[in-house]
Amino acid sequence: MFRHLGWLVGLTYKSSSKRLADANPALPPPQLRPPVAMLDAVQEIAIYIHRFHNLDLFQQGWYQIKITMRWEDSDFMGTPARVVQYEAPDLGSDDVYGVWRIDDTDNSFSTQPFRIKYARQDVFLSIMISFNMSLAGNEGLSSSAVLLKFELMHAPISGNRSDLQAALDANPAAVHEFRIPPKALLGLHSYCPVHFDAFHSVLVDVSIHISLLKAPYKHQSKVSSDRSIAEGVGGETSESNQEAGQVASAGSNGIMLLKSLLAARSILLEELQTLSKALDQEIDLTDFISKMDNMNDSFLQENLVAADDKVSGQGKPQNGLEKANGASGSRTGELPRSISRGAILNSFNSLGDQVLYLWNTFLQFHRFNKTKILEYLRDTWAKDRRAEWSIWMVYSKVEMPHHFLNSGFDESSNSGGHRRAPSLWKLNDDPAQIAATRAELHRRSIAQMKINNRSIQDLHIFGDPSSIPIVIVERVLNAPRRTNSENSYLRHLDVLNAPGLQSVYGSESVNKQSGYSSSKKGRVLKIVVFVHGFQGHHLDLRLIRNQWLLVDPKAEFLMSEANEDKTSSDFREMGQRLAQEVITFLKKKMDKASRSGSLADIKLSFVGHSIGNVIIRTALTEAMMEPYLRYLHVYVSISGPHLGYLYSSNSLFNSGLWLLKKLKNTQCIHQLTFTDDPDLQNTFFYQLCKKKTLENFKHIILLSSPQDGYVPYHSARIDMCQAASLDFSKRGKVFLEMLNDCLDQIRNPRLENRVFMRCDVNFDTSSYGKNLNTFIGRAAHIDFLESDIFARFLMWSFPDLFR
């Protein structure tokens, strides 16, 4: 049933009709080039699987990766063509069993099974499989994309290995699909990380390499001519006239293939030169370029209309395969008078040989530089994330007012007191509603958008673009004191959209702003503490942790358990427990780092969800945390009620809080709702905001959602509240004091280069349906824990904030 088995490096496999020639950068001898029955080409897609890294698999056991690919618009499958095992696996190990295989029944390739026993385990597979996607007989499919499918097969550990393969074949545990767009099929070299899904969180380091090639010859016959590749392409010989009679259809399809091969040659040549320069490894293409320059290209340039327009100087051509009637003045099946069928065939063979030579040169270069190529492509992929995912991100910058006053006015440096001015707020100026409307309009524009680029598309994201969360990123800047004639909230809504803004968040900018000296020698210990919310579990934030781990694999993570099943008590007690847990973890990691070498610095970051943010801030007020405050690095608040529930507009949720206070006397709920003391200025939250819990963080990121009914929108953003601006009672004054105290800490003049961002995450509510969770606003609150796409967008758009 299976054709191919192999496990040794350099093993010579028996040739078959499904395997191309081995990578050998030598031009085929001209005298061996036979005529072909028709002009035909194939897409060769080579997939290099470097490493399988276990991030967060729930189950131990045997795993295997299965790969298939097909045309998007049809059932035509790609055919496995050749396999290169770069390194011999340890066949004596108990963690590897069997060999890789190709299954003829579904044209699939499967790696050898391997056993996963613990988190962060690495399995180095070091294997390349190439698939051929034939264009023959598939007219109309030339503008189709290719769907690449990775399946994660799983089987439990058992004593009987004879049934292991049958167990692996039963059902895939997870699937991750990618779309290779038509523009990429002429040539592409790209990193493509495979993660599967939230319940099977792994990282498979994969790179994908694509080129359009002349199809393998189907006939063998002796050719009497002695032509070379460097001979004039436009010349017409008697032999070419004879060959022309054998061409079934060389009209517009032939011209289309010539244009495509020209583009493929240009891309391959440029990519080889780019890789050679980036890796500082010489690729000798002098002889090839010399022969190519000496060729008589006048035929191609004069008669292949618009060919140059389809090959850009940066290796990003339009896809010649997309336009079957690309030659102007040509009707289907007809050729311009200056182009003969024999000339097309001659040019096709010459170009095809050149592209094959460059492709084999790349494969040989990859054989000896596979790790460096993968690292270079991975770095390029990481740098492109912000642009790639900018479809779902809206950037703006706003000014942080010096002080908020009632009616939305901020304090003037010249004002003699807290003068109240008439309110400029309208009844319908609800910030949460404005934010939700803005995101919904952006989502509708995405639904009408046609995504047309060369990058490989992750179908977890690009499969249904309009269902992906919209992230509105606001960079908050310190503002000078202004006269009270300016309304800070109205200025706050003056959005400056993203093209120029993205540079503000760029890695170079953050590196320059970093408060850490690159001259320090020794290890930097990076610790991230994750704190769950009310009645939460210590693994609630594991999806965010996994994304952080992908951005910074060297970070250490503490998933706090100190308050699990204890979140109904006083925040002071919960903060003390968290502080003790953090210090114990810190000391353990510091001792370990010191034993292995000098410790240059410590970066202590916190991530909290819901009331976990209040617990974090309370822990930072503990005296035992004082020595560690100078190490605080990044604070990520996910829907945290930093200003409590003083102005909560969710009446149904407020009723639930009232019941918890009456029936269970939940102390933290009393504190959240400011009923823990008759005097508002003696309440827990008022006193917490007076303490310097935020000023020592280098960077602060506040995530909120206008769809979240569990936490007031303004409270999660540490922002002005419409109701408070109209409240002239002591209640309104207390709220404004709390707000200004928090912003004063964030405005800390000692950290001029601090990055402070507010990020609105807007989920697709169309999938919620009508249920209680949606009605009370719980669905969005929980979506922060059940989705990691918004975290992926943020972390890969601003990676230096998380390193």
N, C-alpha and C positions, 0 to 999 in steps of 0.2 A: 504493500500500500504506500509505503514511503520510499521516495527515490534516493534521498541523500542522507548519509550519516557521516559525521566527522567530529574529531575532537583534537587533533594534533596541529600544531603550528606548521604551516608550510605543506600540509597534506595536499597532494595533487589529486583533485577530484576528477572522476571520469567525465569527459565532455558529454554534453547532451544538447538537444535542440533548445533547451531553456537556459543555457549558460553561455554568456558572452566570453570572448577571449580574455585571458588573464591580463592584468594591468602591465603593459610593457610599452614604454614610450618609443615605439619605432614605427616609422611610416610604412604601411604595407607596400611591398614591391609592386610597381605599376604593372609588371607583366602578369601578376596573379589576380588582377582585378577582373572578374568576369562580368558579363552583362547581366542585368537584372530584368525580371519580367515586368516590373512596374516600379515607379518611384514610391518608396515607402520609408517611413521614419518611425522611431520609437522614442518614448520618454524613458530614460533610465533614471530611476530614483534610488539612490543608495542611502541606507539608514545605518548609521554607526551607533551601536549601543555600548556605552562605556561603563556605566556604573548603575547599580540598583541600590538606593539608599533608603532605609526604613525610617521614615519620620514618625509615624504614629499608627502602625497597623494594630488592629485590635486582637488579632489571633496569630499565634505561632503556627508554623506548618511549612509545607512545601509550596513554592510559588514558581510560576512560569509565565513568561511574556509571549503572547501570540500576536502576530502582525499580519494584517491583510490590507489590500488597497483596491479601489475600483474607481471607475469614472463616475462622477456625480450624477450624470444624466442617463446612466444606463447600468446594466448589470455586468458589463465587461470587466473582468477582474485583472489585476496586475499579476504577472507571472514571476515567481522567484527565479532569478537569473544566475547569480553567483553568490557564494558565501566566502568570506575571509575571516578566519579565526586568528586574531592578532597575537594572542597569548594563550598558551596551553593552560586550561583549568587544572586545578589539583584534583585529579581523578581519585586519589587516595583519601580525600577528605570525606567525612560523613555529611558535610553540608552541601555536597554536589552529587547529583545522581543522573546517570544517562548522558545523552548527547542531544545536540540540536537536531531539528528535523524539518523537512518540507513535506507538507501533506498535499498530494495531488487532487484530493477530492474538493478542497476549497481554496487551493492555491495559497495556502498560508505557510508562514514560517514561525517556528516556535523555538525559543531558547531552551537550553538544557534546564531541567528543574533544579532549584536551589532551596535550601532550608533557611528560614528566618527564625531566630530565637530571641532576639532582644532589640530594643530601640536603638536607633542610630547605627545599626549594623550595615556594613557595606559589602556588596557582592560585585566584584569586577567581572563583567561579562566579556568586554573587549572583542566584539564581533561586529562585522559589517555584512548586511544582506542587501542586495540590490534587486529591485523589481523592474521589469519591462512593461510599459504600458503601450501596447501597439496601436498605431493609427490605421492600420490596414483594414479596409472594409468598414470602418466606422465613420463614414462621411457625415459631417454635421456634429461630430463630437470634438472637433478641434478647439472649440471655444469652451469646452467643459472643464470644470475643475476636477481634481482628484481627491477622493476621501481616503484618509489614512487612519486606520483603526488599530489601536492597541488594546488588547484584552489581558487582564490580570487573572490568571488561572490559579486556583488554590485547592489544596488537598490537606487534610489533617495529618499529623504525624502518626504513623502506625508501624507496627513491627513488620508487616508484610509489604515489601516494596514492589512485589510483582504486579500488584493492582494499582500502583501509583499513577501511571499514565492514564488509565481509565478514569480514575478519580479526578485528575486534573482536567480531563476533557469534558467532564460532566456539564459544568456551567461556569461561565466566567464570574469571578467575584466582583469585578468592576471593569468599566470600559471608559476609555478616553479617546475621543476622535478629533482629528484635525482636518482642515480643508486647505489644500494647496491650490491657490487661485491660478487661473490660466496664465497670467503674466509671469508667474514663477516657473512655469514649465519649460521655458527656454533656457533657464540657468539660474541656480540659486545655491548658496551655501549658508546654512542657518542653524543656529542652536534651537532645540525644540524640547523643553523640559516636559516630562510626562508625570502627572500627579495623581491620576485616576479620580477619586472622589473623597469627600470628607470622612468617610468611614474606612477608607483604605489610602491614607495619606502617605505617599512615598515621593521620592524624587528619582526619576530615571533620567540620567544624563544622556541625551540623544542629540546627534547632529544629522542633518539631512542635506544631501548633495544631489543636485538635479542637472541634467543636461538633455538636450534633444540630439539624438544620434541617428545616423543613417542605419536603416534596418539591416540585419545580417543578410548575407547573400544566400539565395535559395538554390542557385544552380552553379555548377562547376563546368567550365569550358575553357579551352585554350584560346588565349587572345594573342594575335600575332603582332599587334602594335607595341611600340616601346615608348609610350608616352610617360612623362613624369608629372608629378603634381605641379611643378613650377611652370609647365608649358602654358601657353596662352589659353585662357578660358574661352575667349570668344572665337578661337579658331575652329573651323568646321572641317572635319576629315571625312574620308569615305567610310571609315569604320563607324564614325559617329552617326552617319546617315543610315548605316545598316542597323545600328543599335536603336535608332529612332523608330524603326519599324517594329521593334519588340516592345515599345512602350505602350501600355494600354491606354493611359490617360496622362498626358504630360502638359495639359493646357494650363488653366489658371491654378490648378492644384500644384503643378510643378513650380510655377512662379512663387506660389505661397510657401512651398517648402524651401526654396532657395532663399527667400527673405528670412525665413525662420532660422535656417542654418547660419546665415550671415550674423544674425543676432546672437545665436548660441556661441559662435566662434568669438565674437567680440566680448561677450560676458565671460566666457571661460578664460580668455587671454587676460582680461583685466583682473579677474579674481585671482588668477595665479600670481600675477605681479603684485597685487595687494597683499596676498598671504606671504609671499616671499619677503616683502618689505617689512610687514608686521612681525614676522617671526625671525627676521634677520637670518634667513636661510636662502641661499641662492638657488634659483631654478634657471638652468641654462636653456633659454629659448632663443638664443642668438641666431642659430641656424634656421629655425622655423620662421622667425620674423623676417629674416633676410629673404628666404624663399617666398614668403607671403608678399613682401614688398616688391619683389621682382616680377610677380605675376601680372599679367595684363588684365586688370580689373575693369577696364573700360566697358567691357560687355555688361558686367553686372551693374555698374554705376549708371550707364546710359539707358539701359533697358528695364532694370528692375525699379520702376518708378516708386519713389518715396521710401526706398530701402533705408537710406541714411536717416530718415525721420524716425524709423523704428529702432534705431540703435543709438541711444544717447551716449554722451561721453562719460557717463557715470555708471554704466552697466545696468541701467534701468530702462530697457526698451519697452515700447508697446509690444504687445504680443502679436507677432505676425500671424499666429494661428487663428486669431480672432476674426480676421478679415479675409474671407476666401476670395473675394473679388478685389484684392488690393491693387492690382495693376490697372492703371487708368487706360481707358480706351479699349479694354479687352472685354469681350463677351464670353460667357461661360463656354469653355471648350475651344475657344479661339485664342490665337496668339498674335501679338503685334507682329507686323511684317518683318521687323528686324531680328526677331527671335525664332530660331528653328527648334524643333523638338530635339534634334541631336545635340544642339548647343546646350539646351537645358539639362539633358542627361549628363553631358560632359561636365558641366559646372556642378551639378548635383554630386557626382562622384568625387570631384576634387574637393569641394567644401566638406563633404561627409568624411573624407579621409583626414582632413585637417582637424575637424572637431573631434574625431575619434582619437587622434594623436594627442590633442590637448587634454582630453578626458582621461586617457590612460596615464598621461604625465601627472595629472592631479592625483589619481589613485595611488600611484607609486609614491608621490610626495606625502600623501596622507599616511601611507604605511609606516613611514619613518618619523612622522611628526604628528601623530594622531592626538597626543595629549596637548601639545601646544596649539594645534588648530582648534581643538575643542575649547580651550581656555580663551582663545582670541574670539571665537564666535559667541561664547557665553558672555564675555564682556561687552561685545557689540550689542547683543540681545538686551542686556540690562540697560544700556544707555538709551536704547530705543523705546523702552517701556512707556515713558511719559507721553511721547508722541503717539505711540500705538494705541494707548488707552485714553487719549484726550477726548475721544468721542463722548465718553460718559463723565467727564470732569469739566467743571466750569470754574474758572479762576477769577478772583477779584481781589482788590485790596481796599481796606477801609481804615479809617483813623480812629484810634482810641481816644475819646474825649478826656480832658483833664479831670473833670468831675461831672457826674450826672446830677441834675436837679429835677425837681418836680416839673411836670409838663414837658419833659424831654429836653430841657435846656441844660447846658453844661456851665460850669462856673467860669466866670471871667477873671482874669488876673487883675482887673481894675475894679471889680465889684466890691462894694463895701459890705455886702451881706448876702444871704440867700434870698435874693429877690425872686418872686414868682411872676412869671410872664404867662400870658394867655396860651392855652394849649393849641398846638397846630395839628394835633392828632385827630383824625376822623374816626368815626365809629367802626368803619370797615378796614382800618389800617392795622389789621392783626398780623404781626410779624410771621407767625407760624403759617397763616393762610397765604401770605405773600410768598413765602419760601416754597410752600407746596405747589402753588400755582406756577411759579417760575420753573420748578423741576418738571412738572407735568408738561409744560410747553416744550421744554427741551426733549422730553421723552417722545413726544409726538413728532418732533423734527427728526429724531433718530429713526423712527418707524418709516419715514419717507426717504431715508438716506440710502444711497447705493454705495456700498463699501467696495472699492475697486483699487486694490494695491497689490504689491508683490509679496507681502509678508505671509507666512504660514498662520492660519487663523485657528485659534483654539475654540472648538465648538461649544465648550462650556460657557464661553463668553459670546462668541460670534454666532452661535446657533440660533439664538433669539435675542438680538441686540436690544430690543425695546423692553425686555424684562429684566435687564441688568440694573442694579442700583445706580442712581445719578448722585454724584458727589460734588457738592458746591463748596469749593475751598476759598476761604476768606483769610488773607494775610492781614493781621491786625497790626497797624503801625502806631507808634507813639505820636500824638499830635501836640503841637504847641498850644499854649493857652490862647483862647480866642475871645472875641467880644461876645456878649450874650445875645447879639443879634443873629447868631448862627445856631441853627438847630442841629445838634449832633446826630440825632437819629436820621434826619433827612439826608445829612451828608453820608451817613452810614449806608444808605440805600443807593448811593451814587456809584454804581458798579463800573469798574474799569476792567474790561474783559481781557482774556488771557494771553494773547501772543507775546506782549512784552513782559508780562508778569512771570512767565515760566522761568525766565532767567533768574528771577529773584530767589526761586527755590532750588536752583541748580546746584549740583554737587560742588562745583568750583566755589560758588558763593558760600556754601556752608562750610567748606574746608577752610576758607579764609577767615570765616567768622568763628571758627572753633576756638574754644578757650584752652585747648590742650596743645602743648608744645610737641611738635614732631621730633624735637631733639632728645626727648626723654628716652632712655634705654630701659628695656625690660618689658615684661608683659603688662598689658592693660586688662584688668579683670572686669568683665562686663556682666552685670547681674540684672535680670529683669524679674520683677515680682508681679504676679497676677493675682488679683483679689476679686472674688465673686460677689454677687449681690445678695439680696434678701432671700433666705431659704435656698441658697444656691449650692453648687457643687464645685469642688476645687478644679475640676476639669472643664468647667463651663467655657473658659476662654482658650481652650486648647487650639481652636482653629486660628486665632490671632497669634498664639504662640508659634504654631507651625509656620506661619508666614514670616514671622520675625526670624525664625531659625533659618529659613531659606535666604533671607537678606544677610544675616550674620550668623553663620554656623558655629562661631566660637563663643557665642553668648551662653551664659548659664541661666537657667530658669527655675524660679520657685513658684509653684502653683500652691498658693496659700491654703492650708487646711485648718488653721488655728481657730477659725470661727465657723467652720462647717457645722450645721445644726445648732448654732448659737447666735443667730443673727437677730433674735428678738430682744436681746438684752440692751443695756446702755451702750451708747457709742464709745464712751470712755473705756469701758471694759474691753470691748472689741478692739479698740485701738491699741490698748496695752498688750493684748494677746498677739496682735499682728507685729508690734514692735519687737517683742521677745523672739518671735519666730524668725523675723528678718535678721536680727542680730546674730542669732545662732547659726543661721545659714551663711551669713557673711563671714563670720569668724572661721567657719569650717572651710569655705572656699579660699579665704585669704591665707590660711595656714597651708593648704594644699599648694596654692600658687607660689608661696614663699619657699616651700621645700624644693620646687622644681626650677627655681630661678628668682631673679629679682623682680619685684612688683613695682612697676612704674606708676600706675594710676588705677583708680577704681571708678567705674561708671555705674551708678545705681539708678535704675529706671523703674517706674511703676506703671501698671495698667490696671484700671479698675472699671467694673461694670456696675451701674446703678448705685446702691448705697455702699458698694465696695469702695467708691471714691471718697465717701465721707469717712470710712474706716481708715483709709490711707492717710488722709489729712489729719485725722485725730492721732494716728500713730506717730506722725512727724512732730507732734507737740510733746511727746514723751521725752523726759530728760535723758533717758538711756539712748535716744536716737541722736542727741546733740553732736557727738563726735563724727557722725556719718553724714550730716547734712551737707557738708562741703563736697560730697561725692555725687550728689543728686544730678542726674543727667536729663532724661526725657520723662515727661508725664503725659500719658495718654488717658484721657477721661472719656469713657463710653457711656453716654446718657446718665451722667451723674447729677444728683440734685444738690448742687453746690450752694444754692440759696434757699434750700428747703422747699416747703409746700405752702408758703405764705400766700401766694396768689395762684393757686391751682384752679384751673377753669373746668376740669373734668369732674362734673358733679357726681357721676356714677362711681368713679374711682374714689372720690372724697367720701362717699357713703361707705365704701368698703373700709377705708382707713378709720372712719368713726366706729364701725363695728369692731375692728381689731382693738381699738383702744378701750371700748366698753366691755367687750366679752373676755378679752385676753390680757388687757392692761399692758399691751406691748410697749415697752419703754421707748424703743427707738422710733416708734410711730409718733409718740407724744413729742419727741424731740424734733422730728421732721415737720410736724404741724404746729410747732411753737406753743404747745400746751403743757410743756414740762415745767413752766414757771408763770405765775400771773403777770410778772413784769417782763415785757418782751426783751428788755435790755439785759435781763439775767438768764435768758434762755440759752440752751446749748449752742445753737447755730449762730446766734449773735456773738457769743464769746469766741466761737471757733474762727469766725471771719476776722476777728481782731488779732488773731495769732498769725505769725508769718509762716504759713504752711506752703505757700506757692513761690515765694521769692527766690529760693535757692535752685530751682530747676533751670537747666540751661535752655530747654525747649518745652513748650506746653502746647498740646493739641487737644482741643475739646470737640468730641463727636456728639452730634445731636440729630434728632429727626423730628420734623414737624408732625409726623404720623404717630409718634410715640405719645400715648395718652397717660403713661405711668409716671413720667417725669416732665414737669413743666418745661416748655421750650426755652424760656428765658433762663431758667435755673441751670439747665444743662450747658448753656452757652455763656453763663456769667454775663448776662446782658440786661438791658433795660426792659422793664415790663410795662405794657400799656396801662394796666390797671393801677400800678404803683405810681405812674407819672401823674395820675389824676386823683390820687389819694393824698390829701393834705393833713391827715391825722397822724398820730404817733406811729401807727402801723406803717404808713408810707415812708415816714422819716427813717424808721429802723431799717426798712428794706434798702433805701438809698445808701445808708451808712454801710450796710453789709456789702452792697455792690461796689461802692467806691473803695472800701477796704481791700477787697479781692483784687480789683484792678490796680490799686496802688502797689500791691505785691508783684503783680505781673509786670508793672512798669518799672521795676527795680532798676535804678540808674547804674548799679554796679554791673549789670549784664546788658550792655547796650546792644549787643548782637544777638540777643535772644530771639528765637523764632516762636511767635505766638499765632496759632491758626485756629479758626473755628471751621469745622467741616460739617455741613448738613448732608446727611445720608438719606436719600429718598428711595424707598423700596417700591417695587411694582406691586401695587395693592390689588391688581386685577386677579391675582392668583389666590387671594385670601378667601374670597367668598364671603357670604353673610353668616357670621357666627359671633359668639360672645367675645372671643378674643379680639376680633376686629372692632366690635362695637365699643369696648372699653379701652381700646388703644394698646392692648397687650401684644398684639401680633408684631408690630414694628419693634417693640422693646426686646422681644425674644429673637427677632431676626438678626440683631447684632451678634447673637451667639451662634446662630445656625447658618450664617453666611459668612464667607471669608473673602468675597470678591471685593468689597469696599476696602478691606484691609490690604489686599493685594495691590489695588490701585494706589493707595496712599503710600505704602512702604516702598514700592518700586518706582514711584514718581519722585520720592524724596528719600532715597536710601541712606544718605549720609546722616539723616536725623536719627536713624535707628542703628547706627554702628558705633 
